[in-house]
Structure formats: structure tokens, C-alpha cells
Amino acid sequence: MNRPFELSRTLDELDPPPWGEPTYESSLVTTCHRLRKKPIGQFSVEDFRILIGQDIGAQWLVPLALDILERDPLVSGDFYPGDLLASILRIDSTWWRREPEWTERVRRILAGLRQAPREVDDAVATFRHNTV
């Protein structure tokens, strides 16, 4: 995939303004702030899952996450097989309508699945229903 940015860049650089220090103390908030400062090329599956699940940096992260899912649709972060796929599928349907190329990539990934894990079933059904 041809990316218009370097993988050494961070979300703070790609999606200004930088966030600075968190003002709310929770594990999720501090993790999201920390990940915005991490070079995208160093992201783990779990890093993608967390930020995409929180609707942070989708325009930058979804294409990279789709690259991963095209190789292994049921790759897992820290929760269950397919948890990255579930995070992708839960992105709001209006976002997918603006990104038809990426929507088609997701459809191809889903077409290649023989059976989705139970934890992913609802997300698959919702995505299919909302992106008809």
C-alpha cells in the first residue's frame, strides 16, 4: 500500500495538535496519550486495537490495520482472536461510507473468513448491515 506518510511519525505529528499530558487518570486515557507519541511503525496489534476502538487516528491507522488483517484476519491483541477485526468493524458506518476503498478491503477480509469467532459475530453482522 502506498502511504503518504512515514511510519516513523507519531499521531501527535500526523494529527495535530499534540495532546500533551493526560488530565484524567485512567489506564485507558494514559495509554492513548502514550500511544499518540509512539511511532506508528512500532505499533503492536494491541496498540492498533486500542486506538481504533477509541476512534483515535482512524484515518492513519485503519489502512495499516487492514494490512495486518489481510494477512491474518483473526490476529489478536490482548483479548481474543479477532479483537482487532472487531475494533475495525465497530467504526461508525458514516466513516465507512467516506472510505469506499477501505470498506471493500474489509468486505474481502470478511469474505475470506470461514467462520468468525463468537466474540466477533455481532460486529460482523453490524458492519454488513450498515455498509450495504
N, C-alpha and C positions, 0 to 999 in steps of 0.2 A: 504494500500500500504506500502510496506517495503521501508523506506527511509534510505539511507546510511549517513544521517546527522541529527543533532539535530535541531529542529525548533527554538531553542534559538539563533542559529547562524545567522549572517548577510551575505549579499552578499559580503561585503568587506572581510569577513573571508573566505567564500567559494570560492570566485573568485578573488584572489589577482592579482595585488596589490591593497591596499585600494586607493580610489580615492582622498581623501583629499578634500580641499575646491574647489568649482566651480571657474573657471576662466572666465566664461561668465555669465552675469546677465540676466537670464530669469526665469520665473516661472517654466517652464518645466525642465530646467537644474538644478536649485536648488532643485526641488522636487526629481529628480532622484538621486542626490547626497545624499539627506537626506534619501531616502528610502534604499540606499545601506548600511546605518548604522543602520537600523531598523531590529530587529529580524524577520525572515521570518514568524514565528508562530504568529506574531502580525499584519500581513498584512491584509488589507481590500480588498474587491473586487476591489475597485478603485486602490489600490496600485499595485495589480497584473496587472490590465488593463494597467496602465501607463507604467510599466517597460517592460512587454511583448510587448506592442505596440512600444516601443523604442528599441527592440531587446537587452535588458539588462537582463542577468541572466536566459535565457530561459531554460537551462538545469536543473536549480534548481527550477524554478517557474512553468513551464508547468505542471509537474506531480501534483503539489498542486492545480493549477488552474483547472485541469481536475477533480480532486476530487470534487471541488465545482460545476463544470458544470454537473457532473453526477447526482448530487442532484437536481440542478435547471439550466437547460441549458440557460434559459433566464434571469439569475441573472444580475443585472445591477450595474455598478459603478456609476459614476456621470452623464452619458449622456443619455442612453436609455436602455430599456430591451434588453439584448443580447449583450451589448457592450464588455463584457469580452470574450464571444464567438467570436465576430468579430475580436478582437485582436489576439486571438489564431489562427483563420483561416487565418489571413494575414501573418503569419510567412512564410518565404521563403520556397518554395517547396523542395529545396535541403536539408533543415533541416529536413523536414518530412521524406524524403527518408532514412535518417540516423536513424530515430526513429520509426521503424515499429510498435512497441507495442503501442506507444502513438498515432500514426496515426490511428490505429484500434480503440482505445478508442474514438477518435474524430468521426470516422465514426459511431460508435454505438450511440454516443450522437446525431448526426445529424439524424440517422435513427429513433430515438425516438421523434423527433420534428414533430408535425403535420404541422405546418407552421411557417417559420421563419419570424420575423418582416421585414418590407421593408428595414430598415437600415442594416440588416444582409444579405439580399439576395445575393448581389454581392460577398461578402466574402465567402458564402456557395458555390456558383457556381464556383468561382475561386479555392477554396480548392478542390472541387470534380474533377474539370478538371485537376488540377496539380498533384493530388495524385492517378491517375488511375493506 
